[in-house]
Amino acid sequence: MIGLIVSLVVIGLIAGAVARLVVPGKQDISIPMTILLGVIGSFVGGFLGYLLFPGRNPDGFFQTSGIIGSIIGAIIVLVIYLKVRGGRTARR
């Protein structure tokens, strides 16, 4: 159970950080919020992967496609968050 939580935090941090690097503009988001962004993005990416490719069983927890899906999901969640929050997307 502890290993699952640590894995979620690490994957969440990686996916959230990459999403913040890819999306242009300044995001005033803390590290815990970045982790939360990545974890939610992982669920969004997993759900989109399930919708696009139904019936595929994962062969393990860490997969390249899962990490890429997590990053794509985190980017989607970050863009929606910035639109809802009304954040600036232009760099100064």
C-alpha positions in Angstrom: 0.0 0.0 0.0 2.8 2.4 0.9 4.6 1.5 -2.4 1.4 2.4 -4.4 1.1 5.8 -2.7 4.8 6.6 -3.2 4.5 5.5 -6.9 1.5 7.8 -7.3 3.3 10.7 -5.8 6.4 10.2 -8.0 4.5 9.7 -11.2 2.2 12.6 -10.3 5.3 14.8 -9.7 6.9 13.8 -13.0 3.7 14.2 -15.0 2.7 17.5 -13.4 6.2 19.0 -13.8 6.4 18.0 -17.5 2.9 19.4 -18.0 3.9 22.7 -16.4 7.0 22.8 -18.7 5.0 22.1 -21.8 2.1 24.6 -21.2 3.3 28.1 -21.9 2.9 30.9 -19.4 3.5 31.3 -15.7 1.6 29.0 -13.4 1.6 29.9 -9.7 1.2 26.3 -8.5 3.0 24.8 -5.5 4.8 21.5 -5.5 1.9 19.6 -3.7 -0.5 21.1 -6.3 1.8 19.9 -9.1 1.7 16.4 -7.6 -2.1 16.6 -7.4 -2.2 17.9 -11.0 -0.1 14.9 -12.1 -2.2 12.3 -10.2 -5.5 13.7 -11.6 -3.8 13.8 -15.0 -2.9 10.1 -14.6 -6.5 9.2 -14.0 -7.7 11.4 -17.0 -5.0 9.9 -19.2 -5.9 6.4 -18.1 -9.6 7.0 -18.8 -8.9 8.4 -22.2 -6.6 5.4 -23.0 -9.4 3.1 -21.9 -11.9 4.9 -24.2 -9.6 4.9 -27.2 -8.2 1.3 -26.7 -10.8 -0.8 -24.8 -10.0 -4.3 -23.8 -6.3 -3.8 -23.4 -4.9 -5.1 -20.1 -1.8 -3.4 -18.8 1.3 -5.7 -18.3 2.5 -3.8 -15.3 2.3 -0.6 -13.3 5.1 1.3 -15.0 4.7 1.4 -18.8 5.8 4.0 -21.3 2.3 4.4 -22.6 1.0 4.9 -19.1 3.5 7.6 -18.4 2.8 9.3 -21.7 -0.9 9.1 -21.0 -0.3 10.6 -17.5 1.5 13.5 -19.1 -1.1 14.1 -21.7 -3.8 13.9 -19.0 -1.9 16.4 -16.8 -1.6 18.8 -19.7 -5.4 18.6 -20.3 -6.1 19.1 -16.6 -3.6 22.1 -16.4 -5.1 23.8 -19.4 -8.6 23.4 -18.0 -7.5 24.6 -14.6 -5.9 27.7 -16.1 -9.0 28.5 -18.1 -11.3 28.1 -15.1 -9.0 30.1 -12.8 -8.5 32.7 -15.5 -4.7 32.5 -15.3 -2.4 34.3 -17.7 -0.9 32.2 -20.5 1.6 34.8 -21.8 5.1 34.9 -20.4 6.4 38.2 -19.1 
